Amino acid sequence: MMDVIDGGKDFRYRLVGTSLVEVLRRDLSGRLVSECDYGEHRANVLDTFRRPLETRGPVFRRGKVVWKSDQQWRGYESVHCPLATDGRSIDMTIGVQAYQHPDADLRVAATTWLGAIH
């Protein structure tokens, strides 16, 4: 879950799930995106979080990322959805991400993951 800061100029990681913390080997809970080390990918990360505000609906992504811990490429799929405490003004987002294990087929993992949220 993310808090929207200044209409989407920044975002605060409100809650990062235990499984994601284990995979990333770091807990971003409470930190601003602008404080995190995304390097040249910062604009893309912010775009991912801003899209649900712009579309006022879920945003799905699929791609590959370089894993910081071992520098290996891994596939991922994600969905980010807007939330509004008052039912109108989007002040939070919630997202789910599925990452490919280096030895796994992402299509199988994603099918299992998508089936679990439908």
Secondary structure, DSSP 8 states (H G I E B T S, - for coil): -EEEEGGGTEEEE----HHHHHHHTS--TT-BGGGS--GGGHHHHHHHHHHHHHHSS-EEEEEEEE-TTT--EEEEEEEEEEE-TTSSS--EEEEEEEE--TTS-HHHHHHHHHHHH-
